[in-house]
Amino acid sequence: MIRAGNLNKIIAVMRVTYIDNEFGEPEETWNLLINTRAGIKPVTGNEQFLVGLKNEVSHKIEMRYNPEAIIRPEDVIVYDGRKFDIEYILNYAERNSNIQILAKEKLYD
């Protein structure tokens, strides 16, 4: 169970869609999937070593499960102008109450 005080950030989960431009070529467009409260914490070196994540993951993002907005690994999380690629999505005990996302911050676009 996540304590409400730990969900102290408001994040946006963005999903990519492709729309044909005037030349008939697919063009990437990012749409808002959901705005939600979340906790964001950097992953320490010890945590990376213990679970074998190496350098793939830089942050843990925890939030409440929302059945109307199922998050997928292709989605991107945006917080305060920063972008995070989703590497893993963990649904605690498959209870659909809280999810933990292991993400890698995109340093350059």
N, CA, C and O atoms as a GROMACS GRO file, in nm:
protein
  436
    1MET      N    1   0.084  -0.118   0.000
    1MET     CA    2   0.000   0.000   0.000
    1MET      C    3   0.088   0.124   0.000
    1MET      O    4   0.184   0.133   0.077
    2ILE      N    5   0.056   0.217  -0.085
    2ILE     CA    6   0.131   0.342  -0.093
    2ILE      C    7   0.064   0.444  -0.002
    2ILE      O    8  -0.057   0.462  -0.007
    3ARG      N    9   0.143   0.509   0.080
    3ARG     CA   10   0.089   0.616   0.165
    3ARG      C   11   0.063   0.738   0.079
    3ARG      O   12   0.143   0.770  -0.010
    4ALA      N   13  -0.047   0.807   0.105
    4ALA     CA   14  -0.085   0.924   0.024
    4ALA      C   15   0.024   1.030   0.025
    4ALA      O   16   0.043   1.098  -0.076
    5GLY      N   17   0.095   1.046   0.135
    5GLY     CA   18   0.202   1.145   0.143
    5GLY      C   19   0.318   1.118   0.049
    5GLY      O   20   0.393   1.209   0.014
    6ASN      N   21   0.334   0.993   0.008
    6ASN     CA   22   0.442   0.958  -0.086
    6ASN      C   23   0.407   0.993  -0.230
    6ASN      O   24   0.495   0.996  -0.316
    7LEU      N   25   0.280   1.020  -0.258
    7LEU     CA   26   0.236   1.055  -0.393
    7LEU      C   27   0.235   1.209  -0.404
    7LEU      O   28   0.129   1.270  -0.415
    8ASN      N   29   0.352   1.267  -0.400
    8ASN     CA   30   0.364   1.413  -0.390
    8ASN      C   31   0.400   1.482  -0.522
    8ASN      O   32   0.432   1.601  -0.523
    9LYS      N   33   0.394   1.411  -0.632
    9LYS     CA   34   0.422   1.468  -0.764
    9LYS      C   35   0.300   1.446  -0.854
    9LYS      O   36   0.227   1.349  -0.837
   10ILE      N   37   0.281   1.536  -0.948
   10ILE     CA   38   0.178   1.515  -1.050
   10ILE      C   39   0.249   1.489  -1.181
   10ILE      O   40   0.325   1.572  -1.231
   11ILE      N   41   0.224   1.371  -1.237
   11ILE     CA   42   0.290   1.330  -1.360
   11ILE      C   43   0.188   1.320  -1.473
   11ILE      O   44   0.067   1.311  -1.449
   12ALA      N   45   0.237   1.321  -1.595
   12ALA     CA   46   0.155   1.297  -1.713
   12ALA      C   47   0.208   1.171  -1.780
   12ALA      O   48   0.329   1.156  -1.799
   13VAL      N   49   0.118   1.082  -1.815
   13VAL     CA   50   0.154   0.964  -1.893
   13VAL      C   51   0.110   0.991  -2.035
   13VAL      O   52  -0.008   1.017  -2.061
   14MET      N   53   0.205   0.986  -2.128
   14MET     CA   54   0.180   1.018  -2.268
   14MET      C   55   0.187   0.890  -2.352
   14MET      O   56   0.269   0.802  -2.326
   15ARG      N   57   0.099   0.883  -2.453
   15ARG     CA   58   0.096   0.768  -2.544
   15ARG      C   59   0.113   0.817  -2.687
   15ARG      O   60   0.053   0.918  -2.727
   16VAL      N   61   0.193   0.747  -2.763
   16VAL     CA   62   0.218   0.784  -2.901
   16VAL      C   63   0.108   0.729  -2.991
   16VAL      O   64   0.062   0.616  -2.973
   17THR      N   65   0.069   0.809  -3.089
   17THR     CA   66  -0.020   0.764  -3.196
   17THR      C   67   0.043   0.812  -3.327
   17THR      O   68   0.124   0.904  -3.329
   18TYR      N   69   0.004   0.748  -3.434
   18TYR     CA   70   0.058   0.783  -3.565
   18TYR      C   71  -0.055   0.830  -3.654
   18TYR      O   72  -0.156   0.761  -3.670
   19ILE      N   73  -0.038   0.948  -3.711
   19ILE     CA   74  -0.136   1.007  -3.801
   19ILE      C   75  -0.066   1.037  -3.933
   19ILE      O   76   0.046   1.087  -3.934
   20ASP      N   77  -0.131   1.005  -4.043
   20ASP     CA   78  -0.071   1.033  -4.174
   20ASP      C   79  -0.067   1.184  -4.199
   20ASP      O   80  -0.166   1.254  -4.178
   21ASN      N   81   0.049   1.232  -4.245
   21ASN     CA   82   0.060   1.374  -4.280
   21ASN      C   83   0.010   1.396  -4.423
   21ASN      O   84  -0.046   1.304  -4.483
   22GLU      N   85   0.028   1.516  -4.478
   22GLU     CA   86  -0.027   1.546  -4.611
   22GLU      C   87   0.038   1.465  -4.723
   22GLU      O   88  -0.016   1.459  -4.834
   23PHE      N   89   0.153   1.402  -4.693
   23PHE     CA   90   0.220   1.319  -4.794
   23PHE      C   91   0.188   1.171  -4.776
   23PHE      O   92   0.242   1.086  -4.847
   24GLY      N   93   0.099   1.141  -4.681
   24GLY     CA   94   0.061   1.001  -4.657
   24GLY      C   95   0.161   0.925  -4.572
   24GLY      O   96   0.151   0.803  -4.559
   25GLU      N   97   0.258   0.995  -4.513
   25GLU     CA   98   0.358   0.931  -4.428
   25GLU      C   99   0.312   0.938  -4.283
   25GLU      O  100   0.255   1.039  -4.241
   26PRO      N  101   0.337   0.832  -4.206
   26PRO     CA  102   0.295   0.835  -4.066
   26PRO      C  103   0.378   0.937  -3.987
   26PRO      O  104   0.501   0.943  -3.999
   27GLU      N  105   0.310   1.016  -3.906
   27GLU     CA  106   0.374   1.117  -3.824
   27GLU      C  107   0.343   1.088  -3.677
   27GLU      O  108   0.228   1.064  -3.641
   28GLU      N  109   0.447   1.090  -3.595
   28GLU     CA  110   0.432   1.059  -3.453
   28GLU      C  111   0.368   1.176  -3.378
   28GLU      O  112   0.409   1.291  -3.394
   29THR      N  113   0.265   1.144  -3.298
   29THR     CA  114   0.198   1.244  -3.215
   29THR      C  115   0.182   1.187  -3.075
   29THR      O  116   0.139   1.073  -3.058
   30TRP      N  117   0.216   1.268  -2.974
   30TRP     CA  118   0.202   1.224  -2.835
   30TRP      C  119   0.074   1.282  -2.776
   30TRP      O  120   0.051   1.402  -2.785
   31ASN      N  121  -0.009   1.196  -2.717
   31ASN     CA  122  -0.135   1.236  -2.656
   31ASN      C  123  -0.134   1.203  -2.507
   31ASN      O  124  -0.073   1.104  -2.465
   32LEU      N  125  -0.202   1.286  -2.430
   32LEU     CA  126  -0.211   1.263  -2.286
   32LEU      C  127  -0.301   1.143  -2.259
   32LEU      O  128  -0.416   1.138  -2.303
   33LEU      N  129  -0.248   1.046  -2.186
   33LEU     CA  130  -0.327   0.931  -2.143
   33LEU      C  131  -0.392   0.962  -2.008
   33LEU      O  132  -0.511   0.940  -1.989
   34ILE      N  133  -0.311   1.015  -1.914
   34ILE     CA  134  -0.363   1.044  -1.781
   34ILE      C  135  -0.268   1.138  -1.708
   34ILE      O  136  -0.146   1.131  -1.725
   35ASN      N  137  -0.325   1.226  -1.626
   35ASN     CA  138  -0.250   1.302  -1.526
   35ASN      C  139  -0.282   1.235  -1.393
   35ASN      O  140  -0.399   1.209  -1.364
   36THR      N  141  -0.181   1.208  -1.313
   36THR     CA  142  -0.205   1.140  -1.186
   36THR      C  143  -0.098   1.176  -1.085
   36THR      O  144   0.007   1.228  -1.120
   37ARG      N  145  -0.126   1.148  -0.959
   37ARG     CA  146  -0.030   1.170  -0.852
   37ARG      C  147   0.062   1.048  -0.844
   37ARG      O  148   0.018   0.935  -0.864
   38ALA      N  149   0.190   1.074  -0.815
   38ALA     CA  150   0.287   0.965  -0.809
   38ALA      C  151   0.403   1.004  -0.718
   38ALA      O  152   0.421   1.121  -0.685
   39GLY      N  153   0.478   0.905  -0.680
   39GLY     CA  154   0.604   0.925  -0.609
   39GLY      C  155   0.717   0.889  -0.703
   39GLY      O  156   0.710   0.787  -0.771
   40ILE      N  157   0.820   0.972  -0.708
   40ILE     CA  158   0.935   0.948  -0.796
   40ILE      C  159   1.060   0.946  -0.709
   40ILE      O  160   1.087   1.041  -0.635
   41LYS      N  161   1.137   0.838  -0.720
   41LYS     CA  162   1.261   0.826  -0.643
   41LYS      C  163   1.373   0.774  -0.734
   41LYS      O  164   1.350   0.684  -0.815
   42PRO      N  165   1.492   0.829  -0.721
   42PRO     CA  166   1.605   0.774  -0.795
   42PRO      C  167   1.638   0.634  -0.743
   42PRO      O  168   1.622   0.605  -0.624
   43VAL      N  169   1.685   0.548  -0.831
   43VAL     CA  170   1.727   0.414  -0.794
   43VAL      C  171   1.874   0.421  -0.757
   43VAL      O  172   1.955   0.476  -0.831
   44THR      N  173   1.908   0.366  -0.641
   44THR     CA  174   2.048   0.369  -0.597
   44THR      C  175   2.128   0.259  -0.666
   44THR      O  176   2.071   0.165  -0.722
   45GLY      N  177   2.257   0.271  -0.661
   45GLY     CA  178   2.344   0.170  -0.718
   45GLY      C  179   2.325   0.034  -0.655
   45GLY      O  180   2.331  -0.068  -0.725
   46ASN      N  181   2.302   0.030  -0.523
   46ASN     CA  182   2.279  -0.098  -0.456
   46ASN      C  183   2.153  -0.166  -0.506
   46ASN      O  184   2.153  -0.287  -0.526
   47GLU      N  185   2.046  -0.089  -0.526
   47GLU     CA  186   1.922  -0.147  -0.577
   47GLU      C  187   1.943  -0.202  -0.718
   47GLU      O  188   1.893  -0.310  -0.750
   48GLN      N  189   2.017  -0.130  -0.801
   48GLN     CA  190   2.043  -0.178  -0.936
   48GLN      C  191   2.121  -0.308  -0.932
   48GLN      O  192   2.090  -0.400  -1.008
   49PHE      N  193   2.220  -0.316  -0.846
   49PHE     CA  194   2.302  -0.436  -0.836
   49PHE      C  195   2.221  -0.555  -0.786
   49PHE      O  196   2.232  -0.665  -0.841
   50LEU      N  197   2.141  -0.533  -0.682
   50LEU     CA  198   2.066  -0.643  -0.622
   50LEU      C  199   1.965  -0.706  -0.716
   50LEU      O  200   1.945  -0.828  -0.712
   51VAL      N  201   1.901  -0.628  -0.798
   51VAL     CA  202   1.800  -0.684  -0.888
   51VAL      C  203   1.852  -0.702  -1.030
   51VAL      O  204   1.777  -0.741  -1.119
   52GLY      N  205   1.979  -0.672  -1.053
   52GLY     CA  206   2.039  -0.695  -1.183
   52GLY      C  207   1.991  -0.600  -1.291
   52GLY      O  208   1.982  -0.639  -1.407
   53LEU      N  209   1.960  -0.477  -1.256
   53LEU     CA  210   1.907  -0.383  -1.354
   53LEU      C  211   2.015  -0.310  -1.433
   53LEU      O  212   1.987  -0.252  -1.537
   54LYS      N  213   2.136  -0.314  -1.384
   54LYS     CA  214   2.248  -0.244  -1.446
   54LYS      C  215   2.214  -0.097  -1.466
   54LYS      O  216   2.166  -0.033  -1.372
   55ASN      N  217   2.236  -0.043  -1.584
   55ASN     CA  218   2.211   0.099  -1.608
   55ASN      C  219   2.080   0.125  -1.681
   55ASN      O  220   2.057   0.235  -1.730
   56GLU      N  221   1.994   0.024  -1.688
   56GLU     CA  222   1.869   0.041  -1.761
   56GLU      C  223   1.769   0.128  -1.687
   56GLU      O  224   1.684   0.191  -1.751
   57VAL      N  225   1.776   0.133  -1.557
   57VAL     CA  226   1.675   0.202  -1.477
   57VAL      C  227   1.739   0.311  -1.394
   57VAL      O  228   1.843   0.289  -1.331
   58SER      N  229   1.679   0.430  -1.393
   58SER     CA  230   1.732   0.539  -1.312
   58SER      C  231   1.635   0.582  -1.202
   58SER      O  232   1.677   0.642  -1.103
   59HIS      N  233   1.503   0.552  -1.217
   59HIS     CA  234   1.403   0.597  -1.121
   59HIS      C  235   1.294   0.493  -1.099
   59HIS      O  236   1.262   0.412  -1.186
   60LYS      N  237   1.236   0.498  -0.977
   60LYS     CA  238   1.116   0.420  -0.944
   60LYS      C  239   1.001   0.519  -0.934
   60LYS      O  240   1.012   0.621  -0.867
   61ILE      N  241   0.892   0.488  -1.001
   61ILE     CA  242   0.774   0.574  -1.000
   61ILE      C  243   0.658   0.488  -0.948
   61ILE      O  244   0.624   0.386  -1.007
   62GLU      N  245   0.598   0.531  -0.837
   62GLU     CA  246   0.487   0.457  -0.778
   62GLU      C  247   0.359   0.538  -0.789
   62GLU      O  248   0.358   0.659  -0.772
   63MET      N  249   0.250   0.468  -0.819
   63MET     CA  250   0.120   0.535  -0.832
   63MET      C  251   0.009   0.434  -0.805
   63MET      O  252   0.032   0.314  -0.796
   64ARG      N  253  -0.109   0.486  -0.794
   64ARG     CA  254  -0.226   0.401  -0.778
   64ARG      C  255  -0.266   0.344  -0.915
   64ARG      O  256  -0.250   0.410  -1.018
   65TYR      N  257  -0.318   0.223  -0.914
   65TYR     CA  258  -0.365   0.159  -1.036
   65TYR      C  259  -0.492   0.228  -1.083
   65TYR      O  260  -0.579   0.260  -1.002
   66ASN      N  261  -0.504   0.251  -1.213
   66ASN     CA  262  -0.623   0.312  -1.270
   66ASN      C  263  -0.671   0.223  -1.385
   66ASN      O  264  -0.605   0.216  -1.489
   67PRO      N  265  -0.784   0.154  -1.369
   67PRO     CA  266  -0.830   0.063  -1.473
   67PRO      C  267  -0.871   0.133  -1.603
   67PRO      O  268  -0.880   0.068  -1.708
   68GLU      N  269  -0.894   0.263  -1.598
   68GLU     CA  270  -0.932   0.336  -1.718
   68GLU      C  271  -0.812   0.384  -1.798
   68GLU      O  272  -0.828   0.433  -1.910
   69ALA      N  273  -0.693   0.368  -1.743
   69ALA     CA  274  -0.570   0.412  -1.812
   69ALA      C  275  -0.462   0.308  -1.787
   69ALA      O  276  -0.376   0.326  -1.700
   70ILE      N  277  -0.466   0.201  -1.862
   70ILE     CA  278  -0.367   0.095  -1.847
   70ILE      C  279  -0.237   0.142  -1.912
   70ILE      O  280  -0.232   0.169  -2.032
   71ILE      N  281  -0.132   0.152  -1.833
   71ILE     CA  282  -0.003   0.202  -1.880
   71ILE      C  283   0.073   0.088  -1.946
   71ILE      O  284   0.074  -0.025  -1.897
   72ARG      N  285   0.137   0.119  -2.059
   72ARG     CA  286   0.214   0.021  -2.136
   72ARG      C  287   0.360   0.064  -2.142
   72ARG      O  288   0.391   0.181  -2.122
   73PRO      N  289   0.450  -0.029  -2.169
   73PRO     CA  290   0.593   0.007  -2.176
   73PRO      C  291   0.626   0.107  -2.287
   73PRO      O  292   0.730   0.173  -2.279
   74GLU      N  293   0.542   0.120  -2.388
   74GLU     CA  294   0.568   0.216  -2.497
   74GLU      C  295   0.537   0.360  -2.455
   74GLU      O  296   0.579   0.454  -2.522
   75ASP      N  297   0.464   0.377  -2.345
   75ASP     CA  298   0.425   0.509  -2.300
   75ASP      C  299   0.546   0.582  -2.240
   75ASP      O  300   0.649   0.522  -2.212
   76VAL      N  301   0.531   0.712  -2.222
   76VAL     CA  302   0.636   0.796  -2.164
   76VAL      C  303   0.575   0.873  -2.048
   76VAL      O  304   0.461   0.918  -2.054
   77ILE      N  305   0.654   0.888  -1.942
   77ILE     CA  306   0.610   0.966  -1.827
   77ILE      C  307   0.681   1.101  -1.830
   77ILE      O  308   0.802   1.108  -1.851
   78VAL      N  309   0.604   1.208  -1.809
   78VAL     CA  310   0.657   1.344  -1.810
   78VAL      C  311   0.632   1.404  -1.673
   78VAL      O  312   0.520   1.403  -1.622
   79TYR      N  313   0.739   1.458  -1.614
   79TYR     CA  314   0.727   1.528  -1.486
   79TYR      C  315   0.819   1.650  -1.488
   79TYR      O  316   0.940   1.637  -1.506
   80ASP      N  317   0.762   1.766  -1.470
   80ASP     CA  318   0.837   1.890  -1.456
   80ASP      C  319   0.937   1.908  -1.571
   80ASP      O  320   1.052   1.947  -1.549
   81GLY      N  321   0.893   1.881  -1.694
   81GLY     CA  322   0.978   1.898  -1.810
   81GLY      C  323   1.074   1.783  -1.835
   81GLY      O  324   1.146   1.784  -1.934
   82ARG      N  325   1.078   1.686  -1.747
   82ARG     CA  326   1.165   1.569  -1.762
   82ARG      C  327   1.084   1.454  -1.821
   82ARG      O  328   0.964   1.443  -1.796
   83LYS      N  329   1.150   1.370  -1.900
   83LYS     CA  330   1.083   1.256  -1.962
   83LYS      C  331   1.148   1.126  -1.915
   83LYS      O  332   1.270   1.118  -1.898
   84PHE      N  333   1.063   1.025  -1.894
   84PHE     CA  334   1.109   0.895  -1.848
   84PHE      C  335   1.056   0.786  -1.940
   84PHE      O  336   0.935   0.778  -1.962
   85ASP      N  337   1.144   0.703  -1.992
   85ASP     CA  338   1.104   0.585  -2.068
   85ASP      C  339   1.072   0.473  -1.970
   85ASP      O  340   1.146   0.452  -1.874
   86ILE      N  341   0.965   0.403  -1.993
   86ILE     CA  342   0.923   0.294  -1.905
   86ILE      C  343   0.999   0.167  -1.944
   86ILE      O  344   0.996   0.123  -2.059
   87GLU      N  345   1.067   0.108  -1.845
   87GLU     CA  346   1.140  -0.017  -1.867
   87GLU      C  347   1.061  -0.138  -1.816
   87GLU      O  348   1.054  -0.241  -1.883
   88TYR      N  349   1.002  -0.125  -1.696
   88TYR     CA  350   0.927  -0.234  -1.634
   88TYR      C  351   0.805  -0.176  -1.565
   88TYR      O  352   0.809  -0.065  -1.512
   89ILE      N  353   0.695  -0.252  -1.564
   89ILE     CA  354   0.575  -0.215  -1.490
   89ILE      C  355   0.542  -0.331  -1.397
   89ILE      O  356   0.522  -0.443  -1.442
   90LEU      N  357   0.538  -0.302  -1.268
   90LEU     CA  358   0.510  -0.405  -1.168
   90LEU      C  359   0.376  -0.378  -1.102
   90LEU      O  360   0.355  -0.270  -1.046
   91ASN      N  361   0.287  -0.475  -1.107
   91ASN     CA  362   0.155  -0.465  -1.044
   91ASN      C  363   0.164  -0.547  -0.915
   91ASN      O  364   0.168  -0.670  -0.920
   92TYR      N  365   0.168  -0.479  -0.799
   92TYR     CA  366   0.188  -0.547  -0.671
   92TYR      C  367   0.091  -0.663  -0.653
   92TYR      O  368  -0.031  -0.644  -0.647
   93ALA      N  369   0.144  -0.783  -0.644
   93ALA     CA  370   0.068  -0.906  -0.618
   93ALA      C  371  -0.053  -0.921  -0.710
   93ALA      O  372  -0.149  -0.990  -0.675
   94GLU      N  373  -0.048  -0.857  -0.829
   94GLU     CA  374  -0.158  -0.864  -0.925
   94GLU      C  375  -0.292  -0.825  -0.863
   94GLU      O  376  -0.397  -0.877  -0.900
   95ARG      N  377  -0.288  -0.731  -0.767
   95ARG     CA  378  -0.411  -0.690  -0.698
   95ARG      C  379  -0.476  -0.566  -0.760
   95ARG      O  380  -0.584  -0.525  -0.718
   96ASN      N  381  -0.411  -0.507  -0.859
   96ASN     CA  382  -0.465  -0.388  -0.926
   96ASN      C  383  -0.496  -0.276  -0.827
   96ASN      O  384  -0.600  -0.211  -0.835
   97SER      N  385  -0.404  -0.254  -0.733
   97SER     CA  386  -0.422  -0.143  -0.639
   97SER      C  387  -0.312  -0.038  -0.657
   97SER      O  388  -0.340   0.081  -0.665
   98ASN      N  389  -0.188  -0.082  -0.663
   98ASN     CA  390  -0.074   0.007  -0.682
   98ASN      C  391   0.016  -0.052  -0.790
   98ASN      O  392   0.024  -0.173  -0.807
   99ILE      N  393   0.083   0.037  -0.861
   99ILE     CA  394   0.183  -0.010  -0.957
   99ILE      C  395   0.313   0.064  -0.933
   99ILE      O  396   0.315   0.178  -0.888
  100GLN      N  397   0.421  -0.004  -0.964
  100GLN     CA  398   0.554   0.054  -0.957
  100GLN      C  399   0.613   0.046  -1.097
  100GLN      O  400   0.613  -0.059  -1.161
  101ILE      N  401   0.662   0.159  -1.144
  101ILE     CA  402   0.723   0.165  -1.276
  101ILE      C  403   0.871   0.190  -1.259
  101ILE      O  404   0.911   0.284  -1.190
  102LEU      N  405   0.951   0.107  -1.320
  102LEU     CA  406   1.095   0.129  -1.323
  102LEU      C  407   1.125   0.195  -1.456
  102LEU      O  408   1.094   0.141  -1.562
  103ALA      N  409   1.186   0.313  -1.449
  103ALA     CA  410   1.201   0.395  -1.568
  103ALA      C  411   1.344   0.447  -1.583
  103ALA      O  412   1.422   0.449  -1.488
  104LYS      N  413   1.374   0.488  -1.704
  104LYS     CA  414   1.503   0.547  -1.735
  104LYS      C  415   1.480   0.689  -1.784
  104LYS      O  416   1.407   0.711  -1.880
  105GLU      N  417   1.542   0.785  -1.717
  105GLU     CA  418   1.524   0.924  -1.757
  105GLU      C  419   1.592   0.949  -1.891
  105GLU      O  420   1.707   0.910  -1.913
  106LYS      N  421   1.518   1.015  -1.981
  106LYS     CA  422   1.573   1.053  -2.110
  106LYS      C  423   1.648   1.184  -2.092
  106LYS      O  424   1.586   1.287  -2.064
  107LEU      N  425   1.777   1.181  -2.107
  107LEU     CA  426   1.857   1.302  -2.085
  107LEU      C  427   1.860   1.391  -2.206
  107LEU      O  428   1.876   1.512  -2.193
  108TYR      N  429   1.843   1.333  -2.325
  108TYR     CA  430   1.844   1.412  -2.448
  108TYR      C  431   1.729   1.365  -2.536
  108TYR      O  432   1.697   1.247  -2.540
  109ASP      N  433   1.668   1.459  -2.606
  109ASP     CA  434   1.561   1.425  -2.699
  109ASP      C  435   1.609   1.432  -2.841
  109ASP      O  436   1.532   1.406  -2.933
   0.00000   0.00000   0.00000
